[in-house]
Amino acid sequence: MATETVHPMRDRFALALDVDDVVAATRLANELRPWFGVAKIGLELFSAAGPDAVLSVIDAGYKVFLDLKLHDIPTTVNNACRVLGALGVSYVSMHGSGGALMLRAGIEGLSDGANKAGLDIPKALAVTVLTSDMLVESHVLTQRVKAALEAHCPGVVCAASDVREVKQLGPSLITVVPGIRPAGSPLHDQHRAATPAEAFANGADLLVIGRAVTSAPDHAAAASSLFASIGS
């Protein structure tokens, strides 16, 4: 790691490891480490490899955003988060539609699990409105952000276009933004996508980037080009 030239903004970018194989995920993580300080492990990779995926990516030098969008009764979410809190991850997502009681139960579980393992407590992120969703009524974002604030979530996951409103409601909230694409690239299923520059201009704190880099023929070149578009 000491010989690598790392991008000065790498800690504000999360690499989406949306693959179903821990070896492939680790290979991507190692290749793209100069540009990304956080790695997102979602349902696909966690379903394939479970905690082993988390440990492998942490060993590769990343903070881990475990994006499972937990949504269940408070007791179940609390119990699951107690397990996840002991894994050494930095962020865990829960769905904001579960309400403040569920979110608070999850936060308590993360704290309990991390404390018992002697680890830092992961930051709970409440998912507001998916970037693939175009039909949600305007009040839903407000409702879910307020639930996150009531539960004392440190942050939320939201579209770039929602960041300004989120910051008005909760100025201290960390905003994690998926659906990031270079200008002119395919949107795939991310209907409310944005470029990195647009997301940062709106006040985003952490950007999640996946297919724009991981589906490119040359991963490193794609990452370098994407970062060149925002400068240093």
N, C-alpha and C positions, 0 to 999 in steps of 0.2 A: 504493500500500500504506500510505503514511503517514497517509492520511485514514480508513482503515478502523478500526473498533472490533473488536478481536480477542478471542476468548475466552481467559482466562488458562490454560486447560488444553488449548489446541489442539494442542500438541506431543505430547500423549498420545492423540491420536485420528488414525487413518488412514482416509482416504476411499477406499473401494473403487471404482475406476473400471472397473467390469465392463461395458464397452461395446466395440463393435468398430469404432469410428471415432475417430480422434485429435481431430478438430474437436469432436465431442460431448464427448469426455473433457476437453478443455481448457476448454470452456464450463462444464462442471460444476465443474471445479477452480477457475475464476475466481469462479463464483457462491458457492461454499462455502468459500472461503479464510478468512473470519473465524472459522470453527469448526474447521478442520482444518489441521494443520501438516505432516502426512505424507500421501502419496497411494500407494495400493496399485495397482500395475500387474500384472495377472495374465496367464494364458495367452491369454485372449480378445483383449485390447488389444495385447499384445506380438506375437501372431500376425498381427494386422491391420496394425500400423504399425511394429513393431520398435523399434530405438533412437530413431527419430523421436518416438515416444510419450514415451519417457523424457526426452528433451531438452525437449520442449514443456512437460511438467509441471514440470520443474526450472525452466524459464524463468518459469513461473507462480508461482514462489515456494515450492515444496514440496520437502521431502525425499522421496525415492522408495523405497518398499519394493517391490522386484521379486520378485513371488511366483510363481516358476516351478516350485518343488518339484522341483529337479533330482534325477534318480535314474538313474545309469548306472555304467559301470565308472569307477574312479578317474581314469584318464587322460583320458577324455572329459569328465568333470565338471571336472577341472583346466583343460583347454583352454577349455571354455565359460566358466568363471569368470574366466579371464584376460581374455577379451573383455568380460565384464560388469563387471569391476572397473575398466575404463577408461571407463565410461559416466558416472560421477559419481553412482551410486545410493548410498543409505545402508544399505540392507538387501537381502540376497538369501536366498531360502529354498532349502534342499535337504532331501530327504526323509530323516528319521532312520533309516528302515528300510534305507537304503543302508549303514549301519554306519560305524564310526569312521574306517576307512581312506579311504572315499569322502569323508566330511565333511572330513577333514584335507586331502585333495587339493584339494577345492573352496576351502577357506580359503587354501591356498597360492596357488591360481590368482587369487583375488580380490586378495591382497596383491601379487602380481607385476604384475597388470594395473594396479592403482591406482598403485603406485609408479612404473611406467614412464610413466604419464600425469600424474604429479605431483599426484595426488588423494588424499583421505582414503580409507583402506581401508574398504570396506563391511563391515558386521556380518553374519556368517553366522548364519542362523536354521535350526535343525533342526526340521522338522515332526515332531511326535510322533504324535498320533492325531487324525484329522480330526473336526471337530465334527458331521459328517454320519454318522459311524460309531458305531453303538450296540452292536456285537457283538464288539468287540475285547476279548480277555482282559486281566485286570488287570495282568499282568506286562509287557505290551507297552510301556506308558508308561514304566515303570522302565527297561526295556532300552534304549529310544530316548533317554531323558534321559542315561543313563550313557554311551551312545555319543557324545552331544553333548559331555559333559564330558571324555571321553577325547580327543576331537578338538580341544578348547579352543574350541568354539563360544561366542560371546558370549551367545547366546540361543536360545530355542525358540519354536515356535508351538504353542499348546495351547488346549484348551477352558477356560473359566472354572472349571469344576468340577475341573480337574486342576492349577490353579495352586498350591494349597497343597502338594500332593505334590511338584510340581516344585521349589518353593522349599526344601522339606526336603532334597531330594537335592542341589540346587545353589543355595544362597542368593543367589549373585551373578548368576545367569542372568536375562537380560531375558526377560520373558514377553509375547509378542504374542498377543492373544486375538481370534479372529474369532467370528462367530455372535452378535453383539451386537444385541439387539432391545429396543425399549421394552416395558414391561409390557403384556400383553394383545394384542400385535401378532402377525401370522402368523409361524410359524417357518420356513415354506418347507421347504427340505431340511436345515436346521440343527437336528438333533434335540437337540443339547446346547447350546442357546442360553442366554443370560443377559442381564440388564439391565446397563447401565453400572455402576450402583451395586453390584450383586452381584459383578461382575468386579473392581472396585476393592477391595471388601471382602475378596476372596480374595487380593489382592496383585498383581493384573495391572499391567503397566507401560504397555502400548500396546494400545488397543482398535481393532479394524478394524470400520468401519461402512459398509454398502453400501445394500442395498435399503430398509432402514428410512427412509433419507433420499432416495436417488436414485430410488426408485419412487413416492415421495409426490407428490401433485398440486402441492404447493408445497414445493420443496426447502428453501428458507431457513426456512420456518415449521416444517418437520419437524425440522431441525437445532436450531433455537432451542428447541423443545419438549423434544427429547431432552436437551439440555444443561441445561435448567431442572430436569430431574428429578434432577440430581446437584448442583445449586448451583454456586457458583464455587470 
